[in-house]
Amino acid sequence: MTWTLDGIAEHESIIRHSVFRTLAAPVEDEAGAMAFLAEVSVADATHNCWAFRIGERYRVSDDGEPSGTAGRPILSAIEGQDFDGVMVVVTRWFGGVKLGAGGLVRAYGGAAAACLREAAKTERIERTRIGFHCPFHIFAEVEAKLPGWQVETLSCEFDAEGAEMVLAVPLVAREDVVVWLRDLTRGQKPIRALDEE
């Protein structure tokens, strides 16, 4: 099961006099992750370390900490809790006591993990888009049945005979939805896989 955040999450911890403030946010793409970083980075902080994961794409930054002691542990916290579409920024204000490489890994990874553990989250459902023309006489039945499969209606444009619909269907329910729609329309209305066109 993969998760994403409902909104921005925040956590603060103090480790040997250093303050670690963690901010995490749901992001759709790398541009969104970089925009969030620009928004929450603190110029006068000692370090603004970060990591994001969006599908198979990820990036990390140690922002001046020894290599591998900040960005990678943050990414490990994201992956360890099965998050996707998430950017985590851990800002550190140095408190005068050096933590060493192992201490930094534990501090950054622990701060990110605590923030994600406490955050409000939603199951991330992978979807694919399908399109079809729904005749008026079955429209109410279609509208009533689709939420049971967690199908989202992305667009619905009416014409003289019914509605041209674009649906976001969870991948796990795709075959069931397509078969049901085909049976309901007796195969007279083509169902298009829009993400394969």
Secondary structure, DSSP 4 states (H G I P E B T S, - for coil): --EEESS-EEEEEEETTEEEEEEEEE-SSHHHHHHHHHHH--TTSSEEEEEEEETTEEEEE-TTSSTTSSHHHHHHHHHHTTB-SEEEEEEEE--S---HHHHHHHHHHHHHHHHHHHS-EEE---EEEEEEEEEHHHHHHHHHHGGGGT-EEEEEEE-SSEEEEEEEEEGGGHHHHHHHHHHHTTT-S--EEGGG-
